[in-house]
Amino acid sequence: MQILNLTQHIATKEQIKAGVIEPEVEDKEIIKGLLTFDKIPCDTEIKAKATSLAKIAKKYGVPYAMVGGAPFLMGALERALRAYKITPIYAFSR
């Protein structure tokens, strides 16, 4: 199972063993920027960031994406990923 890490954190050894792959360095920086909010965003900004994140995941051709971040983004991100036939999986760590 291939799962793209679509979070701002580096995947743990356990996550990598479970099939999580890290995006390229340039994409990871873009992902971090898209997951960062300096103020409360409007619906348009949320949808645009979610769509941009989903397009990055699509580029990797993976069936799953590990997601996590601001709760107000997650619903839009789930919908954007599903539009590209990518199943979101929420990150978990101890």
C-alpha positions in Angstrom: 0.0 0.0 0.0 1.4 3.4 -1.0 0.4 6.4 1.2 1.7 9.8 0.4 2.6 11.9 3.4 0.6 15.0 2.9 1.4 16.4 6.4 4.0 18.9 7.4 5.9 16.3 9.5 8.4 13.7 8.3 7.0 10.2 8.4 8.1 8.0 11.3 9.9 4.7 10.8 6.7 2.9 11.7 4.7 4.9 9.1 7.3 4.2 6.4 7.2 0.5 7.3 3.4 0.7 6.8 3.8 2.2 3.3 4.0 5.9 3.8 6.2 7.7 1.3 7.6 11.2 1.6 7.1 13.7 -1.3 10.1 15.3 -3.0 11.8 18.1 -1.0 10.3 20.8 -3.2 6.8 19.4 -2.8 7.2 19.0 0.9 8.0 22.7 1.2 4.9 23.5 -0.8 2.8 21.2 1.4 4.1 22.9 4.5 3.1 26.3 3.1 -0.3 25.1 2.1 -0.9 23.7 5.6 0.1 27.0 7.3 -2.4 29.7 8.1 -1.4 33.0 9.6 -5.0 34.2 10.0 -8.5 32.7 9.9 -9.0 31.8 6.2 -12.1 32.3 4.1 -13.9 29.4 2.4 -12.2 30.3 -0.9 -8.7 30.1 0.6 -9.6 26.8 2.3 -10.9 25.3 -0.9 -7.9 26.5 -3.0 -5.4 25.1 -0.5 -7.2 21.8 -0.4 -7.3 21.6 -4.2 -3.6 22.4 -4.4 -2.7 19.7 -1.9 -4.9 17.1 -3.8 -3.1 18.0 -7.0 0.2 17.3 -5.4 -1.0 13.9 -4.2 -2.4 13.1 -7.7 1.1 13.8 -9.2 2.4 10.8 -7.2 -0.2 8.4 -8.4 -1.0 7.0 -4.9 -4.3 5.6 -3.8 -4.0 7.0 -0.3 -2.8 10.2 1.3 -1.9 10.7 5.0 -3.5 13.9 6.1 -3.4 16.1 9.3 -3.5 19.7 10.1 -6.0 22.5 10.9 -9.4 20.9 11.5 -11.1 23.5 9.4 -9.1 22.4 6.3 -9.7 18.6 6.7 -13.2 18.4 5.3 -12.3 20.3 2.2 -9.1 18.3 1.8 -11.0 15.0 2.1 -13.4 16.2 -0.7 -10.6 17.4 -2.9 -8.6 14.1 -2.5 -11.7 12.0 -3.2 -12.3 14.0 -6.4 -9.0 12.6 -7.6 -9.9 9.1 -6.4 -7.4 9.3 -3.5 -8.5 8.1 -0.1 -7.5 10.3 2.9 -6.1 8.5 5.9 -5.6 10.5 9.1 -2.1 10.6 10.6 -1.6 8.9 14.0 1.3 8.9 16.3 1.9 8.3 20.0 
